[in-house]
Amino acid sequence: MGRRDFLIGNVTDVVDGGTISMTVERTGGGKRYGYRYNVQQKIRIKRLRLTDIAWMTGVFTRPQIEKMLKGKQILCLIRSQDPAGSIIADVQLI
């Protein structure tokens, strides 16, 4: 199994309980899937990991996501990209 593409950066805005905006500081991985990244990238959260213990899935509210992620550095493990250009990713605090 190959490495997944990833993005690292800071969360700048919370759009809703499942979507954030981030400033991309670093990219990496296989880069074989042709994903296109912007410096300001919209991310749709598939799974969320706040600790080393477990991944969280489910529905979150905008205030919950703001408290957990806004202004913090994250790692996004990319799953896919939607037609509008948003990255769908597993999001992890680092």
C-alpha positions in Angstrom: 0.0 0.0 0.0 1.4 3.4 -1.0 1.6 6.5 1.1 -1.4 8.8 1.2 -1.1 12.5 0.1 -1.2 14.9 3.0 -1.4 18.6 3.9 -0.1 20.3 7.0 -1.2 23.7 8.1 -3.2 25.9 10.4 -7.0 26.1 10.6 -8.0 29.6 9.8 -11.8 29.3 9.7 -14.6 26.9 10.5 -17.3 26.9 7.8 -19.7 24.5 9.5 -19.6 21.3 11.6 -17.9 19.3 8.9 -15.9 21.8 6.9 -12.8 24.0 7.7 -10.4 26.3 5.9 -6.7 26.0 6.4 -3.5 27.7 5.3 -1.4 25.0 3.7 2.2 25.1 4.9 3.4 21.7 3.6 2.3 19.0 1.3 3.6 15.5 0.8 2.9 11.8 0.2 2.7 10.0 -3.1 1.2 12.9 -5.0 0.1 10.4 -7.7 -3.6 11.1 -7.5 -3.5 14.6 -9.1 -5.1 16.5 -6.2 -4.8 20.3 -6.6 -4.1 22.3 -3.5 -4.5 26.0 -2.8 -2.6 28.0 -0.2 -6.0 28.6 1.4 -7.7 25.2 1.2 -11.2 24.1 2.1 -11.2 20.7 3.9 -14.3 18.5 4.4 -13.7 16.4 7.6 -14.3 12.6 7.1 -12.8 11.5 10.5 -11.2 13.6 13.3 -8.4 12.6 15.6 -7.6 14.8 18.6 -5.4 12.4 20.5 -3.4 9.3 19.8 -6.2 7.1 21.1 -9.0 6.9 18.5 -10.6 8.4 15.4 -13.9 10.2 15.9 -16.7 10.2 13.4 -20.1 11.7 13.5 -21.8 15.1 13.3 -20.2 18.0 15.0 -21.5 21.6 15.5 -19.6 24.6 14.3 -18.8 25.8 17.9 -17.4 22.3 18.7 -15.1 22.3 15.7 -14.0 25.9 16.4 -13.1 25.0 20.0 -11.2 21.9 18.9 -9.4 23.1 15.8 -9.5 26.9 15.1 -6.0 28.3 15.1 -4.3 24.9 15.6 -2.0 23.0 13.4 -3.4 19.9 11.7 -2.4 17.1 9.5 -4.9 16.1 6.7 -4.6 12.6 5.3 -6.4 13.0 1.9 -9.1 10.6 0.9 -10.4 12.4 -2.2 -11.4 15.7 -3.7 -14.9 16.8 -4.6 -15.8 18.5 -7.9 -15.9 21.9 -6.1 -12.2 21.5 -5.2 -12.7 20.8 -1.5 -10.3 18.1 -0.1 -12.0 15.2 1.8 -9.6 14.1 4.5 -9.0 12.5 7.9 -8.0 15.4 10.1 -5.6 15.1 13.0 -4.2 17.6 15.5 -0.4 17.7 15.5 
